[in-house]
Amino acid sequence: MAKIKVIRDDRIEALLPQKTFMPVVATTRDGRQHVVEVSNPLGHPDNPMHDRHIEEKFSSLVEPALGKSRCAAALDTWWRLEETIGVSAAMQLLEN
């Protein structure tokens, strides 16, 4: 983290909220630069997440802590939250 610099760019800020633009520049020890630019990343209103994206993100964050089967059960419950056990009980499924 000590090697990361975040620099505010007023030109990019002026695009918000209609457009989100994130240029990332990585500089290697020998001075070479690698640039990646992302416009309207996944989750932006112009690039919405679909159910599979939400499931992938949920699983990537929860499965390492709870294991595959508990993660799948929690995800199933959260998808059906309105028709199942309620928020408090669903939160308990995420406890480690």
DOFIMAR-720792 format. One line per 2 residues: number of its first residue (from 0); their letters; for each residue x, y, z negated of C-alpha. Coordinates in Angstrom, 1 decimal. Each point is the difference from the previous one (the first is absolute). Layout:
residues N
NUM) A) X Y Z | ... .
//
This chain:
residues 96
0) MA) 0.0 0.0 0.0 | 2.9 2.4 -0.7 .
2) KI) 0.9 -0.2 3.7 | -3.5 1.1 1.2 .
4) KV) -0.7 3.6 0.8 | -3.5 1.3 0.7 .
6) IR) -0.1 3.3 1.9 | -3.2 2.0 0.5 .
8) DD) -0.6 1.1 3.5 | -2.5 2.8 0.4 .
10) RI) -0.7 -0.9 3.6 | -1.1 -3.5 -1.0 .
12) EA) -1.9 1.4 -3.0 | -2.0 2.2 2.4 .
14) LL) -1.3 -3.1 1.8 | -1.8 -1.2 -3.1 .
16) PQ) -2.6 -1.4 -0.5 | -0.9 -0.6 3.7 .
18) KT) 3.3 -1.7 0.6 | 2.5 -1.7 -2.2 .
20) FM) 3.5 -0.1 1.4 | 2.9 -1.6 -1.8 .
22) PV) 3.5 0.0 1.5 | 2.5 -2.1 -1.8 .
24) VA) 3.7 0.3 0.7 | 2.5 -2.6 -1.4 .
26) TT) 3.6 0.9 0.1 | 2.5 -2.8 -0.3 .
28) RD) 3.4 0.3 -1.7 | 1.7 0.4 3.3 .
30) GR) -2.3 3.0 0.9 | -2.3 -1.8 2.4 .
32) QH) -3.6 1.1 -0.2 | -3.1 -2.1 0.5 .
34) VV) -3.3 1.8 0.4 | -3.5 -1.3 -0.4 .
36) EV) -3.1 2.2 0.5 | -3.4 -1.0 -1.2 .
38) SN) -3.2 1.9 0.9 | -3.2 -0.6 -1.8 .
40) PL) 1.1 -3.1 -1.9 | -2.2 -2.9 -0.8 .
42) GH) -2.8 1.2 -2.3 | -0.3 3.5 1.7 .
44) PD) -3.5 0.7 1.2 | 1.3 -0.2 3.6 .
46) NP) 1.7 -3.4 -0.7 | -2.3 -1.7 -2.6 .
48) MH) 0.9 -3.1 -1.9 | -2.1 -3.1 1.0 .
50) DR) -0.9 -2.7 -2.4 | 3.1 -2.1 0.9 .
52) HI) 2.3 2.9 -0.8 | -1.7 0.4 -3.4 .
54) EE) 0.3 -3.7 -0.7 | 3.7 0.0 1.1 .
56) KF) 0.8 2.9 -2.2 | -1.9 -1.3 -3.0 .
58) SS) 1.6 -3.4 0.3 | 3.5 1.4 0.4 .
60) LV) -0.4 2.0 -3.2 | -2.0 -2.5 -2.1 .
62) EP) 1.2 -3.5 1.0 | 3.5 0.4 -1.4 .
64) AL) -1.5 0.7 -3.4 | -2.9 -2.3 -0.1 .
66) GK) 0.8 -2.8 2.5 | -1.8 -0.9 3.2 .
68) SR) -3.2 -1.6 -1.4 | -0.7 2.6 -2.6 .
70) CA) 0.7 2.8 2.5 | -2.4 -1.6 2.5 .
72) AA) -2.7 -0.3 -2.7 | 0.4 3.6 -1.0 .
74) LD) -0.1 1.2 3.6 | -3.2 -2.0 0.6 .
76) TW) -1.6 1.5 -3.1 | 1.1 3.6 1.0 .
78) WR) -1.5 -0.4 3.5 | -3.3 -1.0 -1.6 .
80) LE) 0.2 2.4 -3.0 | -3.5 1.4 0.4 .
82) ET) -1.6 -3.4 0.0 | 2.2 -1.7 -2.7 .
84) IG) 1.3 0.7 -3.4 | 0.6 3.7 -0.2 .
86) VS) 3.1 2.1 -0.2 | 1.1 -0.8 -3.5 .
88) AA) 0.0 -3.8 0.6 | 1.7 0.5 3.4 .
90) MQ) 2.8 2.0 -1.6 | 0.5 -2.9 -2.5 .
92) LL) 0.8 -2.2 3.0 | 3.0 2.1 0.7 .
94) EN) 1.5 -0.3 -3.5 | 3.2 -1.8 -0.1 .
//
